[in-house]
Amino acid sequence: MATSTRPMYSIPIKDRPEGYGSWVSKIFFPIVFMLACFGMGTSQWLFMPLLLLPYGSGRRLFREAIDWTKDGFGRLLIAITVLFAPTSLIITTDESIDDSTLVERDHKGRVTRINLPDRLVLMANHQAHVDWIYLWILACYCGHAEGITILLKWALQNVPIVGWGMRNFRFVFLKRSWAEDKDNLTNSLQRLASEAKENDAKALFVFPEGTIPSDEERPKSARYAKKQGVDDFVGLLHPRSTGLLFCLRTLLPSVPDLKLLDVTITYPEIPFGKYPQSWYSLPSVFFNGVPPPTIRLHLSLYSDLNSPKCEIPSLKASSPTADGLAPEGEAREFELWLRKRWQAKEKRLEQTSKLSPFEPEEGKKAVVVPIRQM
């Protein structure tokens, strides 16, 4: 089919004609985004004198001020999506979530809130660099925006302006080496658990794959699969279980009502086994104004993490090793459970790749959340 007759979002970036995209997006998106980020960054610096107040009140006020800017950044993500890359979230659930009470609507039928628990570890597959934006928007609708913490690559903290802001947000930057990451991750989780006791909504985002599928990462996943004696995934990378298990085992004793939200992200009309990043990079979506028409989010909730009946193994930190990790047998059980979850994600990825953007899944009731209006 000729390029001119196909929706631009369905054409890989490398095959799109030169000069595509609205001049409005090309000119105004970077202006709006950078000015907003600069304003929030400046606000964060102006809040610094709060740390000088005595008796710990200064730190509390400073944290609340930073959380306010974190909520503001979430609202900025909604605004730039509405203005420059309008799309819709299509949310489906399994039996672990009551879809009849999942959303609240105003008198015009517009979704005003998504009802999910206040204390979550959110684990998701990682398909493209825009994933975190749509998950942050989901958190905004849930009222979790001020309490978001994301586990990120170490190098991202050095990205100008945005990286500096994420450091002020107290996101956790990891080097993917347990020896180097243990103390940083432990301290961050202890802080998160302490704040959760104050009845604040908290959401910790974890991407067990660590990065997105690409020509560079696919061979690493294949080598890992071969070492484990299992088949490699086609549309996903093999998840690493160590960090996720450590997060859950560290948080649960202090946050007994913690839940695990498993999110499967898929994009429409991406051929199974291809890289969504080749269609939806950050510049492609926002700078050139070619967003995915929909983003499918399938939610599964694990609620009784402290119950003996919980299907997730090894959550009880009964006998950690000297380095703080779960014993080999327990770690292996959790790894096998996580691999089964990724196998289910891959099956869903293959199924939804055959659907058009708004085509319903067979037997699934979906909630459509348009990110097209403020």
Buried (B, 14 or more C-beta within 10 A) or exposed (E): EEEEEEEBBBBBBEEBEEEBBBEEBBEBBEEBBEEBBEEBBEBBEEBEEBEEEEEEEBEBBBBEBBBBBBBBBBBBBBBBBBBBBBBBBBBBBEEEBEBEEBBEEEEEEEBEBBEBBBBBBBBBBBBBBBBBBBBBBBBBBBBBBBBBBBBBEBEBBEEEEBBBBBEBBBBBBBEEEBEEBBEBBEEBBEBBBEBBEEEBBBBBBBBBBBBBBEEEBBEBBBEBBEEEEEEBBEBBBBBBBBBBBBBBBBBBEBBEEBBBBBBBBBBBBBEBEBBBBBBBBEEBBBBBBBBBBBBBBBBBBBBEBBEEEBEBBBBBBEEBEEEBBBEEEBBBBBBBBBBEBBBBBBEBBBEBBEBEBEBEBEEEEBBEBEBEEE
